Amino acid sequence: MFNELDPQTGCLLISEPFMLDTDFERSVILLCNNDHEGTLGFILNKKVVGCVGDLVKEMATCTFPLHIGGPVAQNELFFIHSRFDLLLSGDEIRENIYFGGDPELLFSLINEGKIKEDEVKFFLGYSGWQPAQLDAEINVNSWAVQNKFPTALVFEKDTELLWKEAVISLGAKYAHVANFPQSPSLN
């Protein structure tokens, strides 16, 4: 079995290595909400061509990358951050990781150089599951759940490395999976 834990707010979902769904192929998702109403999270390792400055007028000079958070509401911008001390807003989803907050203050702090690229991640859209839908996907081994990982992994810039590091963080039993080729038929 690929998974041993139940999903909860603040954990990672790591896709199994040969997932056929192109929206989630080799994805690492941070769950920001998981309750009786459903689950919401963001894909951490799928970048969009372009940057925040291309999308947000007030951030024209900002080169922070944009990520595809998931297939739902891809015309909306979301963010996570580790700087509650400056923003004083956002929902804590895990120690030192916050979902949302005051976007105007965030943009101002970025423009002033007070918040760095490795302290915030921006997403277009999100990943969502209806109640019991995610549990069903986990039961057929589509996802592994990880709740023991360093905060820095969430803000990792290298999207290729992020999936591998997330798999390795599952432990020695899974470490070999990190080296599976993306397309075994090309091997």
Secondary structure, 3 states (H helix, E strand, C coil): CCCCCCCCCCCEEEECCCCCCCCCCCCEEEEEEEECCEEEEEECCCEEEEEHHHHCHHHCCCCCEEEECCCEEEEEEEEEECCHHHHCCCEEEECCEEECCCHHHHHHHHHCCCCCHHHEEEEEEEEEECCCHHHHHHHCCCEEEECCCCHHHHCCCCHHHHHHHHHHCCCHHHHHHHHCCCCHHHC
